[in-house]
Structures are given as C-alpha cells and as structure tokens.
Amino acid sequence: MWQWVLRRAGCGKSGRFFRERVRIVIATKNSAGWFGEILHAYRKLTIRPLVLLDSSSADGTEELLEREHVEYAQVVPEFPRVEAIVRLIPNHTDAQWVLRLDDDEFPSHALID
C-alpha cells in the first residue's frame, strides 16, 4: 500500500516524502504515563506529530505536551471516546496525506525511511 502512495505522490525516497507531505496525527486522552517515550522516538527521527488532545484529559498529558514543545490542539469529541477525535482531524490539518495513529503506536522504520 505504501509504495502505491509514493508512486501516486510522485516521490522517490520515502523518508523525504514522509517528512514533507505526510502529517502524523495522534489522538490521545490521559496518556502521560507512556506518551513521553513515544514523543522522544519521534523527536529522534525529526518527525513532529500533531497531537489532538481530548479536553477531558486530566492526568498531566497537556503539561507533558507543553514541556516537550509538541504541537497540539485540545478538542471536544462528540462522545467520550478517543476514536471520536478522528472525525475532527480535518479541522486541524490541511495536509494532503494523514497517518492517524493511536498514542501507543509508532510507525515502522521501513515506513518512514
């Protein structure tokens, strides 16, 4: 599937394509306990994800995002599930390609290299 996306976009090297045209968007709520490790891994790869934070998150996730200088937006989903945030992604990015990940997922190196 990924090779099809690269051909369609007219890009050769996937790493460059990934960093220039794909926006990683992560939906999260109450993830302060583990999310710092994920953010650190993105930073090492020079990838800056957009985080959509459920406004009812109350465990220090927002403080973590601020401390780590992560681009984020607080959102109010229609119902109290992180999955409801997915519908809000178009309101927060105009990227041509979006890779939506959960707060405990990380793309493989084969995908981003």
ZALOKE-706970 format. One record per residue (C-alpha): residue in one letter; x, y, z. Coordinates in steps of 0.25 Angstrom, whole numbers, plus 5000, padded with zeros to 4 digits. Layout:
# ZALOKE-706970
AXYZ/...
//
This chain:
# ZALOKE-706970
M500050005000/W501150105004/Q501850084991/W500550124983/V500450254992/L501950284988/R501650264973/R500350334973/A501050454980/G502250454970/C503250444981/G504550354980/K505050344994/S504050305005/G504750375016/R504750515009/F503250495005/F502850455019/R503550575026/E503050675015/R501650625011/V501050535022/R500550585035/I500550495046/V499350525055/I499150455069/A497850455077/T498050445091/K497450455105/N498150425119/S499450375113/A500450445121/G500950315127/W501550255114/F501450365103/G502750435107/E503550315101/I502750315088/L502950465087/H504450445089/A504550345078/Y503850435068/R504850545072/K506050455069/L505450435055/T505250585053/I503750565052/R502750665058/P501450595060/L500150675062/V499450635075/L497950645077/L497750645092/D496350615098/S495950735106/S495550645118/S496950585119/A497350605133/D498650525136/G499650635132/T499750595117/E499550745114/E500650785123/L501550675116/L501250735102/E501550875106/R502850835113/E503350755101/H502850865091/V501950775084/E500950835074/Y499550805080/A498150845080/Q497150825091/V495850765085/V494450735090/P493950605083/E492550575081/F492550455091/P493550415101/R494450325093/V495750355087/E495250295074/A494250415073/I495550505071/V495750445057/R494550525052/L495250655056/I496550635049/P496150715036/N495950835045/H497350835050/T498250805038/D498150835023/A499250725019/Q498950645007/W499350515014/V499050485028/L499550365036/R498650355048/L499250275060/D498850235074/D499650295085/D500350165088/E500650135073/F501950165065/P502150155050/S503150055046/H504550095041/A504250035028/L503150125026/I503850255029/D505250225024/
//
